[in-house]
Amino acid sequence: MAINYWLVKQEPEAYSWATFVKEGKTAWTGVRNFQARNNLRAMKNGDLVLFYHSVSEKQVVGLARVAQESYPDPTATEGDWAAVGLVPLQALKKPVSLETIKADKLLGDLPLVRQSRLSVTSLTQDQFKRLLALAETKI
């Protein structure tokens, strides 16, 4: 089975990596963008997910795994929205800043850069590996 790679964004003031690690798992809910929803629906068990702190920090800080595939978002009162279950794997040794990502030849066209409002994006294997290299993190 091929593994896919993803990046999810969250404001650390709303839900931080530290909170995620403390809880040991989370339901990734509340996504109200059709493209991001479709990305959630494409996630499969075992896919790897980079966790990005948006707004105040603007950096990739952790690595997680999809533990539960797409299901109806229980926080949605109307509409056809999706959620997934995620579990934290490890913090990155060195967070990767948005500035570093924008300056990198391989990463400069990431959806994170091109579509900054999109909260769930896909990554290629090369982009994922490059981000881990920049983070000085092995899995």
Residue pairs with C-beta under 8 A, 6 or more apart in sequence:
1 44
1 46
3 46
3 47
3 48
4 42
4 43
4 44
4 47
4 48
4 122
5 47
5 48
5 49
5 50
5 122
5 123
5 124
5 125
5 127
5 128
6 39
6 43
6 47
6 48
6 49
6 50
6 66
6 120
6 121
6 122
6 123
7 49
7 50
7 51
7 52
7 60
7 110
7 111
7 112
7 120
7 121
7 122
7 123
8 28
8 49
8 50
8 51
8 52
8 64
8 86
8 119
8 120
9 52
9 53
9 54
9 112
9 118
9 119
9 120
10 16
10 51
10 52
10 53
10 54
10 119
11 53
11 54
11 55
11 56
12 53
12 54
12 55
12 56
12 57
13 55
13 56
15 26
16 53
17 51
17 53
17 61
17 62
17 88
17 91
20 26
20 51
20 62
20 64
20 86
20 88
21 62
21 88
21 91
24 87
24 88
25 67
25 85
25 86
25 87
25 88
26 85
26 86
27 68
27 74
27 83
27 84
27 85
28 40
28 83
28 84
28 85
28 86
28 120
29 73
29 74
29 75
29 83
30 73
30 75
31 37
31 40
31 73
31 81
31 82
31 83
31 119
31 120
32 76
32 79
32 81
33 117
33 118
33 119
33 120
35 115
35 118
36 118
36 119
36 120
36 121
37 80
37 81
37 82
37 120
39 120
39 121
39 122
40 70
40 82
40 83
40 84
40 120
41 70
41 82
42 70
42 122
43 49
43 66
43 69
43 70
43 84
44 66
44 69
45 66
45 67
45 68
45 69
46 65
46 66
47 65
47 66
48 63
48 64
48 65
48 66
48 89
48 128
48 139
49 63
49 64
49 65
49 66
49 86
50 60
50 62
50 63
50 64
50 123
50 128
50 131
51 60
51 61
51 62
51 63
51 64
51 88
52 58
52 59
52 60
52 61
52 112
53 59
53 60
53 61
53 95
54 119
57 95
58 97
58 98
58 99
59 95
59 96
59 97
59 98
60 92
60 95
60 96
60 101
60 131
60 135
61 91
61 92
61 95
62 88
62 89
62 90
62 91
62 92
63 88
63 89
63 90
63 91
63 92
63 132
63 137
63 139
64 86
64 87
64 88
64 89
65 86
65 87
65 89
66 84
66 85
66 86
67 85
67 86
67 87
68 84
68 85
69 84
69 85
70 82
70 83
70 84
71 82
71 83
71 84
72 80
72 81
72 82
72 83
73 81
73 82
73 83
74 83
75 81
75 83
89 139
90 137
90 139
92 132
92 135
92 136
92 137
93 135
93 136
93 137
94 134
94 135
94 136
94 137
95 135
96 131
96 134
96 135
98 112
98 113
100 134
101 107
101 108
101 110
101 112
101 113
101 131
102 108
102 113
104 130
104 134
106 126
106 127
106 130
107 113
107 127
107 130
107 131
110 121
110 123
110 127
111 118
111 121
111 122
112 118
112 121
115 121
123 131
132 138
132 139
